[in-house]
Amino acid sequence: MQRSSVVFYSSDSSNIYYNSWLQLSGNLCRESPSDAFAFLYPKVNLRDSTVSVSRNQFMSSTVSPTMLLIPQSSRDLTNGAIVAACNTVNDEEEAYYSIPSVYNATILTCSGPCALATSCFPAYTSTASSDGCACTCAEGGHGDACLPVAVPEPPSTDGADLCVRDVRVDVEVSAGVGTSVACYVGVTFLADVVVDVGSMSGSVRNVTLANCTFVRGASLYVVGWRSDLSAGERVDVLISGLESRSGGGVVVANRFPPGSRVTVVDSVLIAEKRVAYRGDHGLGDASACLVVQNVNLTGSVLTIARTQVAAVFRDAVGVLFVGGVALSSRGALYVDGLSVQTALGLCVSVEGGVAASGGSVVAFVDSDFLLCEHAVSVRGAVSVSGSAVALVRSDFLSTEDYAVAFYLTVSLDGGSMLLAKGNVHDGVSREMLYAAGAVAAAGSTLSFVRNRALLPRMLSLSLSLAAGAHLRVACNDAGGRVLSTAEEYAAAGFGDAGSIDVVGCDACDRDTHCYAPGTAAASMRNGVCVCLCGSAAYGEACVPVGAPALPPAVGTASSVFVREGVTVRSVFVLPAGASEVTLRHVVLDGVSPVLYVPWMARDGVRIVVQNVSLQNGAVLYVMGGGALRGAGAAGSDESGPVELSVCDVEALNGALVLTGTFPAGSVLTVTDSLLVAARSTPLVYLPGSQSSPYAPVLVLPGLRLVRSITGYIQHYPRNHNN
């Protein structure tokens, strides 16, 4: 129950006569009612009967709420009783009662002896135990509470489908309260959904949202325990196929017991404007598509996988960790197959520190970060003890600043490892990895393997290696050159040459490629160094916690994206896997949408831009893949050709940008268009363009066509500045 003025309300004088019992017990109010929990207006008349209000809970209250309100006295009181016991506010006994003295109410604490009337129907109960309030029934009493009528047992739910399916819900939902299962499949939510796993029941609590859609700014809140956890409880949360495109988002907050799993997979979270979250969760002005708040992972695992996140408003954040991240006792944070796009905002931001200990894992694997200020930034100190942090095969594309930035110190000890392997950074202004404070390691390893960076410097940090610490490097490419000596690595920002252990590209060194405490051996297979894990070690690097098994990826039909006959003033985002994109009879007014080809359909893409007007600084970007992945990757069998047709486009102080690498067989055509610039148009996604003295209207920076047909232009652009 939440957001009520009164929960139980009697609008006329209540007459409770002749051995009757009114019991209000065991209820949970997520927010305190503004007037009272129970309001007996204007009075209650009692004859040989009892009113019992017990074991009710108020949460999130800022004042001491009224539990029972009776405004007026009664003259009709014959052997009647009012009993209140163990009603709490935020787990404290602070409830208030407004009861005239004539009722002679009895108020009991949680620690006091049992009062029969709080748990048992007095007229049919002989005794109640003083410790557990167990009722012993008199003749005619039935069940645990000695009711006058036996209550039928609820039907068994074994094997039953407990899911809500294929409906529209336009009111706020508090899911799973008092049950062990909360399940929604194919549901469209028009208002917020709150899953407070602490208010659920059972030793194993299951939460499932599959293929659900959130519209009208609705958000999902998955809230763990705020205080100490109960022993023997765990939670399995699966959020799969969730789609939110209308200004809502997802919040995961607080603590989850050991053995718990929280998984967000195959979901789409798109925000074209700021996401406004509820005030009662303490997020303040924080805004992001996915918010992870004050999460403590002690022996539990949080996974974000195969999910598209796009936040394209000013100062946007894609994924935000509020209050840092704490992992211990084999806790894990896995980010696997995440695709994040911002408008030069923060793709993944940790506002706070990261503390990992006791065989825990933090891993970013096979993820893409597009148009970020930073792909990953951490504002607090990073402390890793006996644990692993891995950045593996991620692409940092068109980042404005450092790809990965640590703004305070980084420390590793107790056999920890920081592994950066197979990452690509095409930024031209800053290094791939930066640390503002010292990076200190003791008895631990920092390993950099097969990373590629466009700049000749890959790192910007101050490294301190104590006894037993190692900096190991293998086959990294900086500025188009494979680094092969300690001196070359020192020039690329890896610190003092004397402290660098260089391994050749053809070598398979266990301590360089693998998390040594969990690795039995390493061997070369088909040109790849493979780690052979020992006991209690998992994954390609043999880390202490394995990535959880994910549901099979569901193949989705290639989608069609169309904007026709509209004026667009806020940036739109294409769905991942789009095979056809059409902009026809459209005015782009001061916005800069990005059509990023690698996130579209793998078997080929057709893009039609016809009769489109670019006004007031609007820029349309069509981006191919990153140059550092090379022609082979862009033109491989995995990527089909791109057919781009731009015709009848008019740019009045706007621009068209074609950039990146396009797959083999692609055809790019610009024809019958008029591109005019009376002043310079800011090209915010092109590094260095702000200082250009020119006012370009057709921009082809770094355009690379692999066995493709070169585009052509008719009706050449006229630039009023030239």
C-alpha positions, 0 to 999 in steps of 0.5 A: 500500500502506498500514497494513501490518505487512509488505508482502513476507513469507516465513514460512519460510527462503527458498531462492533457487538457481541463477541466480534473481533476487528483485526488489522494486522501484518500490513505493509505501507511503503509510504505512510498514509497522510492521515492515518492507517485506520480511521474509525470516524467519528467513533466506534461502539463496542459491546463484548468485542475487541479491535486489534491493530498489530504488527503493521509496518510503515516504510519511507516515512519522514514523520511519526504517522498515526496508526489508529485515529478515533476522533470522538468518544463513545458512550456505548462501551460495554466490556469492549477493548482496543489493543495495539501491539508492535506497529513499527515505522522503519523498523522502529516503534514510533507509531502514534495513536489518537484514541480518546481515553474513554476507550482505555486502549492497551498499547504494547511493544514488540518485546512485551508479552503476547496479548491474546487479542492481537493474534486470536479471536477472543471468543473462540480462544482458550489460551495464547502462548506468551512467547509466540502468540500461538492460539489454543482454540476453544470449542468452535474455533478453527485455524491458527487464529481460532476463527468461527469458520474454517478457512479453506487451504489455498490451492497448490501453486506447484507447477502453476504459471504465476506470471501476469501476461500480455496486458497494459497496466496504467497504475503504479505497481508494487510487485511481489509484496508478501510472495516469493514470485513476481513475474510479468511477461509481455506487459506494457507498463504506463506507470512505475513498477517497484520491486522491493525484494525485501518485502517479498517472502520465501528463502528464494525470491524470483523476479522476472520481467520478460519482453515488457515495454515501459512507456510514458516515462515509466521506470522500473525499480528493483530494490534490495535490502537497505540494512543487514540481510537475513541469513539463508535468503537469496534473490534471482532477478531476470530482466530480459527483453525490456524496452524503454524509449519514452524517458523512463529507465531502470534502477537497481539499488542496495544489497543482495544476499550471497548467491543472488543474481541480478541480470539485465539482458537483451534490453533496449534503454533509450532516452532522448531527454533527461530521465526523471526518477522518483524522489523517494529513492534519493537519486537527486538530479541523477539521470541515466538510462540505467542507474545502479545505486549503492549496490553491495555485491557480497557473494552475489552477481550483477550482470548487464549483457547484450543490451543497447543503451542510448542517452542523447541529451546534453550532459547525458549518462548512459549507465550510472553507478551512484555511491560506487560499487562494493564487491566481496566474497566472490561478488561480481559485476559483469558487463558483457555485450553492452552497446552505449551511445551518448552525445559526448556524455559519460557512457558508464560513470561510477560516482564513487569508488570501486572496492573489490576483495575476496576473489571478486570480479569486475569485467567489461567484455565485448562492449561498444562505447560510441560518442562518449566523453569517457567510455568508463569513468570512476570518480572515487578511489579503486581498491582491488584486493585478491580480485580481478578487474578486466577490460576485454575486447571493447571498442571505444569509438570517437571518445572526446576524452580518455576512454577509461578514466580513474580520477583518484588512486588505483591500488592492487594487492594480494594477488590481484590483476588488472587485465586490459586485452583486445581493446580498441580506441580510435580517439585522437585527443587523449590516451586510452587509459588515464589515472589522475592519482597514483596506480600502486600495485603490490604482489599483483599484476597489470597486464596489457595485451593486444590493445590498439590505439590511434595515438602513439601514447596509450596510457597516461598514469603514474605507476608504482610497483612494490615487491612482487608486482609486475607490469606485463605487456604483449603485442600492443599497437599504438599509433600504427606500430606494434610495440616490441621493446620496453623503451617503446612501451615507456614512450607510449606511457607505460612508465619506466622501461626497467619495470616493464616485462615485454612478451612477444606476440607469438608467446603464450605467457600464463602470467600475462594472459591469465589470472595466475591464481586460478590458472593451471597452464596456458597454451597456444591454440590456433594462434590464440593464447588459451588459459587452462583453469584450475579448480574454482576458476572460470572463463577465458582468463580463469577469474574467481567468479564465472559469468552467469549463464544467460538465456539464449539470444532471441533472433529478432527480425531485422527492423525498419525505421521510418521518419516521414513528414515530420519536423524533428527537434530532439535526437532520435536513436535507431534500434539495434539491428535495423536493416532499413532506415528511411528519412523522407520529407523530414526537417531536422531542426538543430539536431544531430542524429547519428546513423551508426552502421555497425549496430545495424543489421549484420547482413546488410543495410539500406539507408534512404535520405530523401527530401530532407531539410537540415536547418539551424545547425542540424547535422546528419552523421552516417558512421561506418566502423572504426578504422582500427578494426581494419578493412578485414573486419569491416568487409568480412563476411559478418558485415553485409554491404551498405546502400546509402542513397541521399537525394533532394537534401537541402542544408541551410546552415547544416551539414552531412557527414559520412565517416568511418569504414564501410563493408565490401560491396557498399554503395554511397550516393549523394545526388540532387542536393543543395548544401548551403552554409552562410556560417560555420556549423559545429561538428561536435562529433568530429574531433578538431572540427571546432577550430576549423576556419571553414564552413563545410557542408559535406564532410568526409573525414576518414571515409574508407570504402572497402571494395565499394563504389565511390559515391558521387554528387550532383548539384554541387554545394554552394558555400556562401563563405567561398 
